[in-house]
């Protein structure tokens, strides 16, 4: 299997680092500590990392060309961010 570096790989790595950080240091938003929810928030980030990793594998099967794969995955990330900001 050939190793391809893709945007969703970076997103998966970021989510895993974020999950480990939350497990170790706890979660705090605007100075308010969520000590009792740190495990839950860390588990949610692990779930997101798993879903993004699975989605990366699906995109790799559909788009074999690396340039097209980057465009599709960057478009997906942009769409997800726009939807997140609209919902927020």
DAMOKA-V711263 format. One record per residue. RES is the residue in one small letter. SS is DSSP state (helix for helix, strand for strand, loop for the rest). OMEGA is omega in whole degrees, 0 to 359 (NA if undefined). Layout:
BEGIN
<<RES:SS:OMEGA> <RES:SS:OMEGA>>
END
This chain:
BEGIN
<<x:loop:182> <x:loop:180> <x:loop:176> <x:loop:176> <x:loop:183> <x:loop:178> <x:helix:179> <x:helix:172> <x:helix:178> <x:helix:179> <x:helix:178> <x:helix:179> <x:helix:178> <x:helix:180> <x:helix:178> <x:helix:178> <x:helix:179> <x:helix:179> <x:helix:179> <x:helix:179> <x:helix:180> <x:helix:178> <x:helix:184> <x:helix:188> <x:helix:183> <x:loop:182> <x:loop:174> <x:strand:179> <x:strand:181> <x:loop:175> <x:loop:180> <x:strand:182> <x:strand:175> <x:loop:186> <x:helix:183> <x:helix:181> <x:helix:184> <x:helix:179> <x:helix:179> <x:helix:180> <x:helix:176> <x:helix:178> <x:helix:177> <x:helix:177> <x:helix:176> <x:helix:177> <x:helix:177> <x:helix:179> <x:helix:178> <x:helix:181> <x:helix:179> <x:helix:178> <x:helix:178> <x:helix:178> <x:helix:177> <x:helix:179> <x:helix:179> <x:helix:179> <x:helix:179> <x:helix:179> <x:helix:182> <x:helix:184> <x:loop:183> <x:loop:179> <x:loop:185> <x:helix:181> <x:helix:178> <x:helix:178> <x:helix:178> <x:helix:181> <x:helix:181> <x:helix:182> <x:helix:176> <x:helix:176> <x:helix:178> <x:helix:180> <x:helix:178> <x:helix:178> <x:helix:180> <x:helix:179> <x:helix:179> <x:helix:179> <x:helix:178> <x:helix:182> <x:helix:177> <x:helix:179> <x:helix:181> <x:loop:NA>>
END
